[in-house]
Amino acid sequence: MKKWIKNLTVAGVATMSLLALSACGNSKKAESSSKTTVSMYMPGDKPKNYTAMINKANKEIHKTYKDIDLKMNFIGWGDYTQKYNVMVTSGDDYDLAFAQNYPANAAKGAYADITKLVKTEAKEAYKDVDPAYWKGVTVNNKIYGFPVNANVYAQGVLTFNQEFLDKNKISIDDVNDYKSMEPALAKFHKANPGVAAFAIGQGYRALPKHMDFPLGNGLPFAIDSSGASKKIVNAYDTKEMQDNLKTLHSFYQKGYIPQDAATATTQYNLQDNTWFVRQETQGPYDYGDTALINNAGGKKMVSKPITDPYKSSAQAQVAIWSISKTSKHKEAAVKVLNLLNTDKTLLNNITWGLEGQQWNFTDKAKGKIKLTDKYKPNYFIGAWMMGNNDKIYTQDSVTEQMIEKRDNGIKAAKESAALGFNPDTSKVKTEVTNLSNVMSKYLDILNTGTAEPISTIKKMDKELKAAGYDKVQETLQKQYNDFLAKK
């Protein structure tokens, strides 16, 4: 579950001082000669109960690996990408880190090849991960990261504020895409002109029903997930995307979208009545709107899907743990990953907080829990980024029917035709950079409906062509043809 899909491109930060990584330096030396300390770096704030959490975690780890300790190192979300990039480019010998720009860093050899290690030291964990993940993280026939088994597929959804639906007597029964929600937006906006009807802002991306973006959705290259077309196209030249953008432009002109959406960084908090509808992504482990409602402190919401469910490389790469190629503790790091993905006691006392503090069992045999009033932000680490979500205990509110629906949904979801396609752009790096610069001028004004789409796309395409679009498209197309031939 994410607010909206953003392109996560790691920019070069060659001139940044290594002093910025003071939290990283030399932290992996064991406190005693008899133990190996595996140092793990991740984005986010250090939990307020970290000392108790890590002590409990290491006590659990010692039941299996007596000579391994785990140490977690936290870097704020706003700083993580830059500091992580310094770690990677400087050859820092970190043990585990939450990967960014995984395919590119893997292709250039920044990570340890763990193809054999995961099948020997993490055999059980490897087996429990959906095979689609291993396809999605395989680069040049090798595995360079361990994926978190969670939402192997996801759908874009339009999420409506239930309180406003009830108050304004608005029906969303017929909503299944952007255009079909116009009657709801119109009725809401007329009654509540001071509240954002469609709460979007800078970084927002309109979602086609089934497209993969092999270089991320900050670049225009797209692949038909269904496999009906094998051509890599400019998504913004397709009728579907242009129709979506025309609809969004119409919404913008009518005031349904905030007028400063292209530049605004306004946070429309889930729990607040500052929005009527927002765009989210949901997967099977979100149990419908349950995750959203939990994050909003119980605020009621209802979502309508607007994209098809596909297992894709993008989903496979949402959360990956990588090991530095210079790590001195590669085997120990993989052993820690094995436990984080198989040991329920270890995993759940990180992702829910501490038993007896943030939660208690209501049925231990079935893994059912109830949260306490001490369950609050900064007392746990998100399950989506830690370990196999199939090992996560479920709240009493999650029924057996919901779990069955989750499992059936995972089985039924199709694999994208492009699953596992991780292109090599090393020979077109300059062109990719130039294209990114062009797209940065147009992405927000197009996707938020601020600009008239057809004339804007024509102007953008002319600049893309001058920046090397054709060369990159031809390179990607050849690689995709080879990828399909080998499947």
Order of alpha helices (4+ residues) and beta strands (2+ residues): beta-alpha-beta-alpha-beta-alpha-alpha-alpha-alpha-beta-beta-beta-beta-alpha-alpha-beta-beta-beta-beta-alpha-beta-alpha-beta-beta-alpha-beta-alpha-alpha-beta-beta-beta-alpha-beta-alpha-alpha-alpha
